[in-house]
Amino acid sequence: MRRTPLLLLFALLFACGQKPASKPERFASIGKGAADYPSLQQALHEAPPEVEVFLLEDPVHTEAGIVVERDAEIRGIGAKRTILQAGDTPDAAADRVLTVAGGARVVVRDITIRHGQATEGLRGGGGIRNYGELQLIDCRIENNRAIFGAGVLNYGLLSISDSLILNNRTLPPSAAETVSAAGCTGAGGGIKNEPSGELYLSRTEIRGNYSRRRGGGLFIACESEALVEESLFTENECGRSGGGIHNRGDLELRRSRIVRNSARKGAGGIQNLGRTAIFDTRVKRNSHIDLENASGGGFYGQGELTADEGNRIGILSE
């Protein structure tokens, strides 16, 4: 599997529990009352360049369509105590929660991001859409909606550690979206990694996500790559193949568990149509629903298994 130097750097930093060295932090607070700015978008636009850290002070801060075009760290006081939401419910949301623009280097830490719903064009990325370099640390991404990449849609470099990706769902596409998207609709309930995207996932749980088509937990597109370590995929579902993971690119799994996921066709656990290397990983108790066209509950596909070391992989419901 090809890995870029930057992806390796993120992997090493997260493994050591460290972040890149930086100059002393300057803060701006966001919220009601005596905070510096009432909205995160205003703070990102108006705060001077030396401000690098944006503190959310409201326990629940409602704001949709935030675009981050500068280097920044967006910080809460814990994912259970700081919520950034696009609306009181996904149906009430005017847009996704957050977009990271190309060229921006962004850290989101100790925050729940929820109730986003992509609304424009090809509606990808309900919670977060990333074109830049994004780190999610100790976050929850939950209850977001889009036709693909419902929780997180990644075109850039995405690193997620010590987080929970929960109960994100893809939406039915319109007729125009079905034609324009050329087969991409309904892929990636939790996360979708687009071509050229690079994903590093560590110590993270991907649970209870749903995709109408492929990749209930994670969809890895052609010409993209993902490294997954010490993570759990469970109770994810999809209408076609790859209830836990659907891989068409390059995937490396290490010390992870893919358990109790389901798909209508193909593999309930991992559908492999790309290149997959698996080390010390358990793929167990996954299932598919369409027994007349059964293809394997745990791991299945016409792709290449480049490494298989120290694993336990169940075929159906083992």
C-alpha positions in Angstrom: 0.0 0.0 0.0 1.3 3.4 -0.9 1.5 5.9 1.9 2.4 9.6 1.6 4.9 11.1 4.1 2.2 13.3 5.6 -0.1 10.3 6.2 2.8 8.5 8.0 3.5 11.7 10.0 -0.2 11.8 11.2 0.0 8.1 12.1 3.1 8.5 14.2 1.8 11.6 16.0 -1.5 10.0 16.9 0.2 6.8 18.0 2.3 8.9 20.4 -0.6 11.0 21.5 1.1 14.2 20.3 0.4 17.1 18.0 2.8 19.0 15.8 4.9 21.6 17.6 3.6 25.2 17.2 4.0 28.7 18.6 2.1 29.8 21.7 -1.7 29.6 21.1 -3.9 32.6 20.6 -7.6 32.1 21.3 -11.0 33.4 20.2 -14.2 32.4 22.0 -17.5 31.7 20.3 -20.9 31.8 21.9 -23.5 33.8 23.7 -22.9 36.5 26.3 -19.3 37.7 26.8 -17.7 35.6 24.0 -15.5 37.3 21.4 -17.8 36.3 18.5 -21.5 35.1 18.3 -20.8 32.7 15.4 -17.9 30.5 14.4 -18.1 31.6 10.8 -17.7 35.3 11.9 -14.8 34.4 14.1 -13.1 32.5 11.2 -13.6 35.5 8.9 -12.7 38.3 11.3 -10.2 37.0 13.9 -6.7 38.3 13.2 -4.2 35.9 11.6 -2.4 35.2 14.9 -5.6 33.6 16.3 -5.3 29.9 15.8 -7.7 28.3 18.3 -11.5 28.9 18.3 -13.2 27.9 21.5 -16.9 26.9 21.5 -18.3 28.0 24.8 -22.0 27.1 24.3 -23.0 23.6 25.4 -25.1 23.4 22.1 -24.1 25.8 19.3 -26.4 25.8 16.3 -24.8 27.0 13.0 -25.0 25.5 9.5 -22.8 25.9 6.4 -19.5 26.8 8.2 -16.6 27.1 5.8 -13.0 27.0 7.1 -10.6 28.6 4.8 -7.7 29.3 7.2 -5.5 27.1 9.4 -7.4 26.7 12.7 -8.2 24.5 15.7 -11.8 24.3 16.7 -12.1 23.1 20.2 -14.8 22.2 22.7 -14.5 20.9 26.3 -15.5 17.3 25.5 -17.7 15.6 22.9 -20.5 15.0 25.5 -20.4 18.6 26.7 -19.9 20.6 23.5 -22.2 20.1 20.5 -21.9 21.9 17.1 -25.1 21.2 15.2 -26.6 22.4 11.9 -30.2 22.3 13.4 -32.2 20.8 16.1 -32.8 17.8 13.8 -31.3 16.9 10.4 -34.6 17.8 8.7 -34.4 21.3 10.2 -30.8 21.8 9.0 -30.2 24.4 6.2 -26.9 22.8 5.3 -24.1 20.5 6.4 -22.2 21.5 9.5 -18.7 22.1 8.3 -16.6 22.4 5.1 -12.8 22.5 5.2 -11.5 24.3 2.1 -8.5 23.1 0.1 -5.2 24.4 1.5 -6.5 24.8 5.0 -5.0 22.8 7.9 -7.7 22.2 10.5 -8.0 20.4 13.9 -11.4 19.7 15.4 -11.1 18.5 19.0 -13.5 17.5 21.8 -16.8 18.3 19.9 -19.9 16.5 18.7 -20.8 17.4 15.2 -24.4 16.5 14.4 -27.7 17.1 12.5 -26.1 18.3 9.3 -27.8 17.7 6.0 -26.2 18.4 2.6 -28.5 20.5 0.5 -26.9 21.6 -2.7 -26.0 19.9 -6.0 -24.8 16.4 -5.5 -25.5 16.3 -1.8 -22.3 14.9 -0.3 -21.0 15.2 3.2 -23.8 15.8 5.7 -21.6 16.4 8.8 -18.2 17.4 7.3 -16.9 17.8 3.8 -13.1 18.0 3.7 -10.9 19.3 0.8 -7.9 20.2 3.0 -5.9 18.6 5.9 -8.3 17.7 8.7 -7.7 16.1 12.1 -10.7 14.9 14.2 -9.6 14.1 17.8 -12.0 12.9 20.5 -15.0 13.8 18.4 -18.5 12.4 17.8 -19.9 12.6 14.2 -23.5 11.6 14.5 -27.0 11.8 13.0 -26.0 13.5 9.8 -27.6 13.0 6.3 -26.4 13.2 2.7 -26.8 11.1 -0.4 -23.1 10.0 -0.1 -20.6 10.4 2.7 -23.3 11.1 5.2 -21.1 11.6 8.2 -17.8 12.7 6.6 -16.9 13.1 2.9 -13.1 13.3 2.3 -11.3 14.6 -0.8 -8.1 15.6 1.1 -6.1 14.3 4.0 -8.3 13.1 6.9 -7.1 11.8 10.2 -9.6 10.6 12.9 -8.5 9.3 16.3 -10.3 8.4 19.5 -13.7 9.2 18.0 -17.2 7.9 17.4 -18.9 7.9 13.9 -22.5 7.1 14.8 -26.0 6.8 13.2 -25.3 8.7 10.0 -27.5 7.8 7.0 -27.5 8.3 3.3 -30.6 9.8 1.6 -32.5 8.8 -1.6 -31.1 10.8 -4.5 -33.2 12.8 -6.9 -33.4 11.6 -10.6 -31.0 14.3 -11.6 -28.5 13.3 -8.9 -28.8 9.6 -9.9 -27.8 10.5 -13.5 -25.1 13.0 -12.6 -23.4 11.0 -9.8 -22.8 8.0 -12.1 -23.2 5.3 -9.5 -21.8 7.2 -6.5 -25.2 7.9 -4.8 -25.9 6.1 -1.6 -22.2 5.2 -0.8 -20.6 5.7 2.6 -23.0 6.0 5.5 -20.3 6.8 8.0 -17.4 8.0 5.9 -16.7 8.2 2.2 -13.1 8.5 1.0 -13.1 10.0 -2.5 -10.4 9.5 -5.3 -7.2 11.1 -4.1 -8.4 11.1 -0.5 -6.2 9.7 2.2 -7.7 8.5 5.5 -6.0 7.5 8.7 -8.4 6.1 11.3 -7.2 5.1 14.8 -8.9 4.0 18.0 -12.3 4.9 16.5 -15.7 3.2 16.6 -17.9 3.3 13.5 -21.3 2.2 14.6 -24.9 2.1 13.5 -24.4 3.9 10.1 -26.5 3.1 7.1 -25.9 3.4 3.3 -28.6 2.9 0.7 -26.0 1.3 -1.6 -22.4 0.4 -0.6 -20.2 0.9 2.5 -22.4 1.2 5.5 -19.5 2.2 7.7 -16.8 3.2 5.3 -16.6 3.5 1.5 -13.0 3.7 0.0 -13.2 4.9 -3.6 -10.8 4.0 -6.5 -7.5 5.8 -6.3 -7.8 6.6 -2.6 -6.2 5.0 0.4 -7.0 4.2 4.0 -5.0 3.0 7.0 -7.2 1.7 9.9 -5.7 0.8 13.2 -7.3 -0.4 16.5 -10.8 0.5 15.4 -14.3 -1.1 15.5 -16.9 -1.3 12.8 -20.2 -2.7 14.2 -23.9 -2.6 13.5 -23.5 -0.8 10.2 -25.8 -1.7 7.3 -26.1 -1.2 3.6 -28.5 -1.9 0.8 -25.9 -3.6 -1.4 -22.4 -4.7 -0.5 -19.9 -3.9 2.3 -21.9 -3.4 5.4 -18.8 -2.5 7.4 -16.4 -1.5 4.7 -16.6 -1.3 0.9 -13.1 -1.0 -0.6 -12.2 -0.1 -4.2 -8.9 1.6 -3.5 -6.0 0.7 -1.1 -6.9 -0.4 2.5 -4.7 -1.6 5.3 -6.4 -2.9 8.5 -4.4 -3.5 11.7 -5.6 -4.7 15.1 -9.2 -3.9 14.3 -12.6 -5.6 14.6 -15.3 -5.8 11.9 -18.3 -7.4 13.7 -22.1 -7.6 13.4 -22.4 -5.6 10.2 -24.9 -6.5 7.5 -25.5 -6.1 3.7 -28.2 -7.2 1.3 -25.6 -8.6 -1.2 -21.9 -9.4 -1.2 -20.0 -9.1 2.1 -21.6 -7.9 5.3 -18.2 -7.3 6.7 -15.7 -6.2 4.0 -16.4 -6.0 0.3 -13.0 -5.9 -1.5 -12.8 -4.7 -5.0 -9.4 -3.0 -4.6 -6.3 -4.0 -2.7 -6.6 -5.0 1.0 -3.9 -5.9 3.6 -5.2 -7.2 6.9 -3.1 -7.8 10.1 -4.3 -9.1 13.5 -7.9 -8.2 12.8 -11.2 -10.0 13.6 -14.0 -10.2 10.9 -16.8 -12.0 12.7 -20.6 -12.3 12.9 -21.3 -10.3 9.8 -24.2 -11.2 7.5 -25.9 -10.7 4.2 -29.6 -10.8 3.7 -30.0 -12.0 0.1 -29.4 -15.7 0.6 -30.3 -16.6 -3.0 -27.3 -14.5 -4.2 -25.0 -15.1 -1.3 -21.4 -14.1 -1.8 -19.9 -14.3 1.7 -20.8 -12.7 5.0 -17.4 -11.7 6.3 -15.0 -10.9 3.5 -15.7 -11.2 -0.2 -14.8 -9.6 -3.5 -12.8 -9.8 -6.7 -10.0 -7.5 -5.4 -6.5 -8.4 -4.2 -5.8 -9.6 -0.7 -2.2 -8.4 -0.5 -1.6 -9.5 3.1 -3.4 -11.8 5.6 -1.5 -12.2 8.8 -2.8 -13.2 12.3 -6.5 -12.7 11.4 -9.7 -14.5 12.1 -12.2 -14.0 9.2 -15.6 -15.6 9.4 -17.3 -16.5 6.0 -20.9 -16.1 7.1 -21.9 -15.7 10.8 -18.9 -17.0 12.6 
